[in-house]
Amino acid sequence: MARRLATGALMAAAAITAHAQRPTSALELFVQRDKGHCIACHQLPAGVGPASRSDLGPALQGTRMRALGKAALREAIADPTKANPDTVMPPYGKHHILDAAEIDRLVDFLDALP
C-alpha cells in the first residue's frame, strides 16, 4: 500500500513538473527563458505583457507585425539567419528551441498586437 502511494505521488509530481515546464500561451513563450524569451530583446506595446527596456531587437508593434505578414513573421522566428546571416536572434525553429505549433502561436500573438 505504501509503495502504491509513493508511486502515485511520484507520478503526480512528474506530471505537475512536466506541465509547469510547458508554456501554454504565446505570452508565456514570449517571456519563458528556455523557450522564446523574446522579452530579452524586444518590447511589447504597453499593457500587453511585462514592461521591458530591451532594445536589442525592434519594438514589436501590431501595425508593423501585420505589415510583415504571417509568413515573414514565421520565417523570422524559425530561422532569421536566412534574411540576415549576421543576426543575433536565435533560429528558434532550426535549432528546435520552439516547435512548429509554438512558432505558430507566437506568429498569431504578434499579428494580433495592438
C-alpha positions as CSV (number, residue, x, y, z in Angstrom):
1,M,0.0,0.0,0.0
2,A,2.8,2.4,0.9
3,R,4.6,1.6,-2.3
4,R,1.5,2.4,-4.3
5,L,1.1,5.7,-2.6
6,A,4.7,6.6,-3.1
7,T,4.5,5.6,-6.8
8,G,1.3,7.6,-7.2
9,A,2.8,10.6,-5.6
10,L,5.9,10.4,-7.7
11,M,3.9,10.1,-10.9
12,A,1.8,13.1,-9.9
13,A,4.9,15.2,-9.1
14,A,6.3,14.3,-12.5
15,A,3.1,15.3,-14.3
16,I,3.0,18.6,-12.5
17,T,6.6,19.3,-13.2
18,A,6.2,18.4,-16.9
19,H,3.1,20.6,-17.1
20,A,4.8,23.5,-15.4
21,Q,7.6,23.4,-17.9
22,R,5.3,23.7,-20.9
23,P,4.2,27.2,-21.8
24,T,0.5,27.3,-22.5
25,S,0.2,30.7,-24.1
26,A,2.1,32.7,-26.6
27,L,2.9,35.3,-23.9
28,E,4.4,32.6,-21.8
29,L,6.5,31.5,-24.8
30,F,7.5,35.2,-25.3
31,V,8.9,35.5,-21.7
32,Q,10.0,32.0,-20.8
33,R,13.8,31.7,-20.7
34,D,14.1,28.2,-22.1
35,K,11.7,28.9,-24.9
36,G,11.3,32.2,-26.9
37,H,12.5,34.6,-24.2
38,C,11.7,37.3,-26.8
39,I,11.3,39.8,-24.0
40,A,15.1,39.8,-23.5
41,C,15.5,41.7,-26.8
42,H,12.0,43.1,-27.8
43,Q,9.5,45.4,-26.2
44,L,5.7,44.8,-26.4
45,P,3.1,47.5,-26.6
46,A,2.1,48.9,-23.2
47,G,-0.4,46.8,-21.4
48,V,0.2,43.6,-23.5
49,G,2.8,42.0,-21.4
50,P,5.6,42.8,-18.9
51,A,7.3,46.1,-19.4
52,S,10.8,45.9,-20.8
53,R,13.5,48.3,-21.6
54,S,15.0,45.8,-24.1
55,D,16.1,47.4,-27.3
56,L,18.5,44.9,-29.0
57,G,15.6,43.9,-31.3
58,P,12.9,46.2,-32.7
59,A,9.9,47.1,-30.6
60,L,7.0,44.8,-31.6
61,Q,4.1,47.0,-32.7
62,G,1.0,45.4,-34.2
63,T,0.9,47.5,-37.4
64,R,4.5,46.6,-38.2
65,M,3.8,42.9,-37.5
66,R,0.8,42.8,-39.7
67,A,2.6,44.7,-42.5
68,L,5.3,42.0,-42.4
69,G,2.7,39.3,-42.7
70,K,2.4,35.9,-41.0
71,A,4.7,34.1,-43.4
72,A,7.5,36.6,-42.9
73,L,7.0,36.5,-39.1
74,R,7.1,32.7,-39.1
75,E,10.3,32.7,-41.1
76,A,11.9,35.4,-38.9
77,I,11.2,33.2,-35.8
78,A,12.1,29.9,-37.4
79,D,15.4,30.9,-39.0
80,P,16.2,34.6,-39.0
81,T,19.6,33.9,-40.4
82,K,18.1,33.3,-43.9
83,A,17.3,37.1,-44.1
84,N,20.3,38.3,-42.1
85,P,23.2,35.9,-41.6
86,D,24.7,38.3,-39.0
87,T,21.6,38.5,-36.8
88,V,21.9,37.8,-33.1
89,M,18.4,36.4,-33.0
90,P,18.5,32.6,-32.4
91,P,16.9,30.4,-35.2
92,Y,14.2,29.0,-32.9
93,G,12.8,26.5,-35.4
94,K,16.1,25.5,-37.0
95,H,17.7,24.8,-33.6
96,H,14.5,23.1,-32.2
97,I,14.1,25.7,-29.4
98,L,10.4,26.1,-30.4
99,D,8.3,23.5,-32.3
100,A,6.1,24.4,-35.2
101,A,3.0,24.8,-33.1
102,E,4.8,27.1,-30.7
103,I,6.1,29.2,-33.6
104,D,2.5,29.4,-34.9
105,R,1.3,30.6,-31.5
106,L,3.9,33.4,-31.4
107,V,3.1,34.4,-35.0
108,D,-0.6,34.7,-34.1
109,F,0.3,36.6,-31.0
110,L,2.5,39.1,-32.9
111,D,-0.1,39.5,-35.6
112,A,-2.7,40.4,-33.0
113,L,-0.7,43.0,-31.2
114,P,-2.2,46.5,-31.0
